[in-house]
């Protein structure tokens, strides 16, 4: 393999690695965004149920998650999917 071919091969490998890193980052950001959407939906549902503002709803949901050793996203998903009633959080 010539020096030029070796350099091209190395550059191709580097670009392939960068592409994989970008795909991984994109997937992570997409997951984070979807998680945030669910949390925002749950905050709205809790706020509507309690009459409090969304900041108070978030605190209630976060406390419930901590008290029950659950991830915030899982609690939010349970609220949005109506597996957990907002009145059980307060």
MMTF fields as JSON, N, C-alpha, C and O atoms, coordinates in Angstrom:
{
  "mmtfVersion": "1.0.0",
  "mmtfProducer": "UNKNOWN",
  "numBonds": 359,
  "numAtoms": 360,
  "numGroups": 90,
  "numChains": 1,
  "numModels": 1,
  "chainsPerModel": [1],
  "groupsPerChain": [90],
  "chainIdList": ["A"],
  "bondAtomList": [4, 2, 8, 6, 12, 10, 16, 14, 20, 18, 24, 22, 28, 26, 32, 30, 36, 34, 40, 38, 44, 42, 48, 46, 52, 50, 56, 54, 60, 58, 64, 62, 68, 66, 72, 70, 76, 74, 80, 78, 84, 82, 88, 86, 92, 90, 96, 94, 100, 98, 104, 102, 108, 106, 112, 110, 116, 114, 120, 118, 124, 122, 128, 126, 132, 130, 136, 134, 140, 138, 144, 142, 148, 146, 152, 150, 156, 154, 160, 158, 164, 162, 168, 166, 172, 170, 176, 174, 180, 178, 184, 182, 188, 186, 192, 190, 196, 194, 200, 198, 204, 202, 208, 206, 212, 210, 216, 214, 220, 218, 224, 222, 228, 226, 232, 230, 236, 234, 240, 238, 244, 242, 248, 246, 252, 250, 256, 254, 260, 258, 264, 262, 268, 266, 272, 270, 276, 274, 280, 278, 284, 282, 288, 286, 292, 290, 296, 294, 300, 298, 304, 302, 308, 306, 312, 310, 316, 314, 320, 318, 324, 322, 328, 326, 332, 330, 336, 334, 340, 338, 344, 342, 348, 346, 352, 350, 356, 354],
  "bondOrderList": [1, 1, 1, 1, 1, 1, 1, 1, 1, 1, 1, 1, 1, 1, 1, 1, 1, 1, 1, 1, 1, 1, 1, 1, 1, 1, 1, 1, 1, 1, 1, 1, 1, 1, 1, 1, 1, 1, 1, 1, 1, 1, 1, 1, 1, 1, 1, 1, 1, 1, 1, 1, 1, 1, 1, 1, 1, 1, 1, 1, 1, 1, 1, 1, 1, 1, 1, 1, 1, 1, 1, 1, 1, 1, 1, 1, 1, 1, 1, 1, 1, 1, 1, 1, 1, 1, 1, 1, 1],
  "groupList": [{"groupName": "UNK", "atomNameList": ["N", "CA", "C", "O"], "elementList": ["N", "C", "C", "O"], "formalChargeList": [0, 0, 0, 0], "bondAtomList": [1, 0, 2, 1, 3, 2], "bondOrderList": [1, 1, 2], "singleLetterCode": "X", "chemCompType": "L-PEPTIDE LINKING"}],
  "groupTypeList": [0, 0, 0, 0, 0, 0, 0, 0, 0, 0, 0, 0, 0, 0, 0, 0, 0, 0, 0, 0, 0, 0, 0, 0, 0, 0, 0, 0, 0, 0, 0, 0, 0, 0, 0, 0, 0, 0, 0, 0, 0, 0, 0, 0, 0, 0, 0, 0, 0, 0, 0, 0, 0, 0, 0, 0, 0, 0, 0, 0, 0, 0, 0, 0, 0, 0, 0, 0, 0, 0, 0, 0, 0, 0, 0, 0, 0, 0, 0, 0, 0, 0, 0, 0, 0, 0, 0, 0, 0, 0],
  "groupIdList": [1, 2, 3, 4, 5, 6, 7, 8, 9, 10, 11, 12, 13, 14, 15, 16, 17, 18, 19, 20, 21, 22, 23, 24, 25, 26, 27, 28, 29, 30, 31, 32, 33, 34, 35, 36, 37, 38, 39, 40, 41, 42, 43, 44, 45, 46, 47, 48, 49, 50, 51, 52, 53, 54, 55, 56, 57, 58, 59, 60, 61, 62, 63, 64, 65, 66, 67, 68, 69, 70, 71, 72, 73, 74, 75, 76, 77, 78, 79, 80, 81, 82, 83, 84, 85, 86, 87, 88, 89, 90],
  "secStructList": [7, 7, 2, 2, 2, 2, 2, 2, 2, 2, 2, 2, 2, 2, 2, 2, 2, 2, 2, 2, 2, 2, 2, 2, 2, 2, 2, 2, 2, 2, 2, 2, 2, 2, 2, 2, 2, 2, 2, 2, 2, 2, 2, 2, 2, 2, 2, 2, 2, 2, 7, 7, 7, 2, 2, 2, 2, 2, 2, 2, 2, 2, 2, 2, 2, 2, 2, 6, 6, 7, 7, 2, 2, 2, 2, 2, 2, 2, 2, 2, 6, 6, 1, 1, 7, 4, 4, 4, 6, 7],
  "xCoordList": [0.851, 0.0, 0.905, 1.858, 0.57, 1.371, 1.055, 0.057, 1.92, 1.718, 0.398, -0.341, 0.118, -1.127, -2.349, -3.339, -2.283, -3.395, -3.574, -4.702, -2.48, -2.556, -3.189, -3.998, -2.826, -3.41, -4.902, -5.689, -5.29, -6.716, -7.496, -8.619, -6.882, -7.523, -7.695, -8.741, -6.673, -6.744, -7.809, -8.56, -7.868, -8.865, -10.279, -11.192, -10.455, -11.766, -12.17, -13.329, -11.233, -11.527, -11.898, -12.819, -11.174, -11.468, -12.873, -13.636, -13.206, -14.529, -15.63, -16.702, -15.367, -16.342, -16.581, -17.72, -15.514, -15.636, -16.403, -17.224, -16.14, -16.861, -18.344, -19.197, -18.641, -20.039, -20.746, -21.876, -20.078, -20.672, -20.916, -21.948, -19.967, -20.128, -21.305, -22.069, -21.451, -22.568, -23.906, -24.887, -23.945, -25.179, -25.543, -26.711, -24.55, -24.787, -25.296, -26.263, -24.653, -25.069, -26.481, -27.276, -26.795, -28.133, -29.18, -30.233, -28.899, -29.833, -30.01, -31.127, -28.925, -29.013, -29.832, -30.653, -29.61, -30.366, -31.845, -32.701, -32.151, -33.538, -34.23, -35.373, -33.539, -34.095, -34.343, -35.388, -33.388, -33.538, -34.716, -35.475, -34.868, -35.969, -37.316, -38.246, -37.419, -38.675, -38.999, -40.159, -37.985, -38.182, -38.702, -39.613, -38.12, -38.534, -39.971, -40.709, -40.379, -41.756, -42.726, -43.751, -42.413, -43.283, -43.362, -44.441, -42.227, -42.211, -43.06, -43.811, -42.944, -43.743, -45.233, -46.047, -45.598, -47.006, -47.537, -48.632, -46.748, -47.176, -47.312, -48.257, -46.368, -46.464, -47.781, -48.455, -48.138, -49.395, -50.605, -51.554, -50.583, -51.707, -51.844, -52.95, -50.708, -50.733, -51.198, -52.018, -50.68, -51.072, -52.568, -53.238, -53.082, -54.516, -55.34, -56.41, -54.847, -55.577, -55.534, -56.538, -54.373, -54.208, -54.549, -54.834, -54.522, -54.731, -53.468, -53.494, -52.37, -51.086, -50.405, -50.868, -49.305, -48.556, -47.669, -47.537, -47.07, -46.288, -45.008, -44.504, -44.484, -43.297, -43.637, -42.876, -44.778, -45.229, -45.514, -45.193, -46.111, -46.397, -45.1, -45.042, -44.071, -42.788, -42.215, -41.705, -42.291, -41.762, -42.491, -41.871, -43.806, -44.601, -44.18, -43.994, -44.034, -43.651, -42.239, -41.987, -41.325, -39.947, -39.902, -39.18, -40.668, -40.705, -41.257, -40.728, -42.314, -42.888, -41.851, -41.706, -41.141, -40.12, -39.041, -38.642, -38.576, -37.548, -38.068, -37.393, -39.271, -39.843, -40.099, -40.072, -40.346, -40.649, -39.496, -39.653, -38.334, -37.13, -37.383, -37.027, -38.007, -38.308, -37.672, -37.41, -37.428, -36.917, -38.044, -39.202, -37.677, -38.657, -39.406, -40.626, -38.692, -39.336, -40.37, -41.435, -40.071, -41.013, -42.285, -43.386, -42.134, -43.308, -44.122, -45.345, -43.443, -44.134, -44.877, -46.027, -44.221, -44.868, -46.094, -47.11, -46.009, -47.162, -48.329, -49.485, -48.037, -49.087, -49.706, -50.928, -48.854, -49.342, -50.16, -51.172, -49.717, -50.424, -51.586, -52.236, -51.837, -52.937, -52.85, -53.865, -51.614, -51.383, -51.174, -51.238, -50.924, -50.74, -51.565, -51.339, -52.512, -53.401, -52.667, -51.937, -52.845, -52.198, -52.538, -51.721, -53.724, -54.078, -53.258, -53.149, -52.679, -51.845, -50.474, -49.749, -50.125, -48.811, -48.784, -47.722, -49.912, -49.896, -50.147, -50.163],
  "yCoordList": [-1.163, 0.0, 1.237, 1.343, 2.144, 3.363, 4.265, 4.083, 5.227, 6.18, 6.939, 7.159, 7.33, 8.054, 7.179, 7.653, 5.918, 4.999, 4.775, 4.685, 4.686, 4.507, 5.737, 5.606, 6.92, 8.145, 8.218, 8.607, 7.844, 7.848, 6.838, 7.1, 5.692, 4.657, 5.144, 4.929, 5.792, 6.324, 7.414, 7.476, 8.264, 9.347, 8.764, 9.253, 7.732, 7.088, 6.482, 6.587, 5.855, 5.264, 6.358, 6.187, 7.471, 8.576, 9.126, 9.365, 9.323, 9.844, 8.87, 9.285, 7.591, 6.567, 6.641, 6.556, 6.797, 6.929, 8.178, 8.138, 9.272, 10.519, 10.375, 10.866, 9.704, 9.48, 8.657, 8.963, 7.621, 6.798, 7.622, 7.471, 8.488, 9.339, 10.295, 10.521, 10.852, 11.764, 11.035, 11.579, 9.82, 9.04, 8.721, 8.784, 8.384, 8.108, 9.358, 9.294, 10.478, 11.739, 12.118, 12.572, 11.938, 12.238, 11.385, 11.888, 10.108, 9.212, 9.627, 9.608, 9.997, 10.419, 11.697, 11.819, 12.639, 13.892, 13.663, 14.3, 12.77, 12.452, 11.833, 12.17, 10.933, 10.302, 11.341, 11.324, 12.243, 13.29, 14.204, 14.591, 14.544, 15.412, 14.736, 15.357, 13.482, 12.76, 12.624, 12.729, 12.394, 12.31, 13.633, 13.665, 14.715, 16.052, 16.34, 16.963, 15.901, 16.113, 15.409, 15.979, 14.187, 13.427, 14.126, 14.236, 14.592, 15.29, 16.563, 16.858, 17.309, 18.532, 18.212, 18.936, 17.143, 16.75, 16.408, 16.825, 15.645, 15.257, 16.472, 16.561, 17.417, 18.646, 19.359, 19.819, 19.446, 20.097, 19.372, 20.005, 18.064, 17.272, 17.432, 17.578, 17.404, 17.56, 18.973, 19.146, 19.966, 21.35, 21.548, 22.22, 20.966, 21.087, 20.421, 20.91, 19.318, 18.588, 19.321, 19.393, 19.859, 20.481, 21.961, 22.519, 22.599, 24.036, 24.825, 26.056, 24.127, 24.785, 25.111, 24.701, 25.85, 26.131, 24.928, 23.989, 24.978, 23.833, 23.627, 22.507, 24.692, 24.525, 23.71, 22.832, 24.01, 23.239, 21.797, 20.866, 21.612, 20.263, 19.471, 18.283, 20.135, 19.465, 19.051, 17.939, 19.926, 19.593, 18.393, 17.521, 18.357, 17.237, 15.941, 14.914, 16.0, 14.804, 14.354, 13.159, 15.304, 14.971, 14.349, 13.377, 14.904, 14.348, 12.927, 12.042, 12.715, 11.375, 10.391, 9.278, 10.815, 9.95, 9.607, 8.449, 10.598, 10.36, 9.471, 8.531, 9.771, 9.005, 7.544, 6.672, 7.283, 5.923, 5.285, 4.23, 5.945, 5.424, 5.088, 4.014, 6.041, 5.876, 7.007, 8.085, 6.745, 7.797, 8.776, 8.39, 10.046, 11.089, 10.794, 10.946, 10.379, 10.073, 8.967, 9.031, 7.954, 6.847, 7.311, 6.887, 8.178, 8.729, 9.565, 9.443, 10.405, 11.246, 10.391, 10.673, 9.353, 8.467, 7.803, 7.642, 7.418, 6.802, 7.779, 7.382, 9.04, 10.052, 10.254, 10.243, 10.437, 10.689, 9.512, 9.699, 8.311, 7.102, 6.727, 5.7, 7.559, 7.396, 6.099, 5.524, 5.656, 4.525, 5.016, 4.232, 6.315, 6.954, 8.228, 9.132, 8.286, 9.449, 10.631, 10.45, 11.821, 13.007, 13.216, 13.753, 12.802, 13.024, 12.141, 12.448, 11.051, 10.184, 10.806, 10.358, 11.82, 12.444, 13.428, 13.672, 13.988, 15.023, 14.475, 15.23],
  "zCoordList": [0.0, 0.0, 0.0, 0.771, -0.878, -0.959, 0.227, 0.923, 0.432, 1.522, 1.338, 2.297, 0.106, -0.176, 0.099, 0.656, -0.284, -0.027, 1.469, 1.956, 2.188, 3.636, 4.287, 5.205, 3.819, 4.365, 4.076, 4.939, 2.862, 2.51, 3.351, 3.782, 3.569, 4.381, 5.823, 6.436, 6.352, 7.715, 7.806, 8.779, 6.8, 6.783, 6.704, 7.37, 5.9, 5.787, 7.128, 7.53, 7.819, 9.124, 10.138, 10.937, 10.095, 11.005, 10.744, 11.681, 9.479, 9.12, 9.525, 9.964, 9.378, 9.775, 11.284, 11.743, 12.041, 13.492, 13.894, 14.81, 13.221, 13.501, 13.184, 13.924, 12.088, 11.718, 12.799, 13.178, 13.288, 14.348, 15.613, 16.265, 15.955, 17.128, 16.951, 17.89, 15.761, 15.494, 15.562, 16.069, 15.057, 15.126, 16.574, 16.955, 17.367, 18.784, 19.494, 20.252, 19.253, 19.872, 19.447, 20.27, 18.182, 17.682, 18.385, 18.774, 18.547, 19.234, 20.695, 21.213, 21.353, 22.749, 22.885, 23.794, 21.994, 22.042, 21.754, 22.369, 20.835, 20.518, 21.729, 22.038, 22.407, 23.603, 24.691, 25.342, 24.888, 25.899, 25.562, 26.45, 24.301, 23.887, 24.121, 24.637, 23.747, 23.946, 25.429, 25.827, 26.235, 27.678, 28.217, 29.044, 27.745, 28.204, 27.808, 28.572, 26.634, 26.178, 27.122, 27.497, 27.503, 28.406, 29.765, 30.347, 30.263, 31.547, 31.477, 32.407, 30.391, 30.239, 30.168, 30.741, 29.477, 29.404, 30.792, 31.171, 31.545, 32.887, 33.789, 34.574, 33.682, 34.48, 34.199, 35.12, 32.936, 32.565, 33.112, 33.575, 33.065, 33.572, 35.085, 35.604, 35.784, 37.242, 37.605, 38.507, 36.911, 37.176, 36.949, 37.734, 35.885, 35.603, 36.695, 37.057, 37.214, 38.257, 39.598, 40.307, 39.936, 41.254, 41.278, 42.338, 40.115, 40.059, 40.37, 40.401, 40.599, 40.851, 39.524, 38.46, 39.601, 38.382, 38.032, 38.817, 36.847, 36.382, 37.19, 37.276, 37.779, 38.624, 39.869, 40.276, 40.464, 41.627, 41.219, 41.958, 40.055, 39.556, 39.378, 39.694, 38.873, 38.699, 40.045, 40.184, 41.031, 42.359, 42.959, 43.568, 42.782, 43.291, 42.608, 43.261, 41.312, 40.556, 40.931, 41.084, 41.077, 41.45, 42.842, 43.064, 43.777, 45.133, 45.118, 45.79, 44.354, 44.253, 43.703, 44.209, 42.672, 42.079, 43.111, 43.229, 43.849, 44.869, 45.988, 46.408, 46.471, 47.581, 47.22, 48.088, 45.948, 45.497, 44.723, 44.108, 44.763, 44.108, 42.635, 42.15, 41.944, 40.521, 39.734, 40.267, 38.465, 37.59, 37.282, 37.125, 37.2, 36.913, 35.618, 35.558, 34.595, 33.316, 33.465, 32.852, 34.273, 34.454, 35.16, 34.807, 36.154, 36.838, 35.849, 35.785, 35.088, 34.105, 33.083, 32.749, 32.594, 31.613, 32.219, 31.543, 33.487, 34.154, 34.254, 34.107, 34.501, 34.566, 33.181, 33.028, 32.184, 30.822, 30.302, 29.626, 30.618, 30.156, 31.074, 30.879, 32.064, 33.009, 33.82, 34.214, 34.057, 34.957, 36.379, 37.325, 36.534, 37.835, 37.837, 37.033, 38.737, 38.805, 39.434, 40.409, 38.904, 39.481, 40.957, 41.705, 41.384, 42.79, 43.726, 44.913, 43.219, 44.052, 44.319, 45.207, 43.562, 43.716, 44.875, 45.449, 45.225, 46.26, 47.637, 48.609]
}
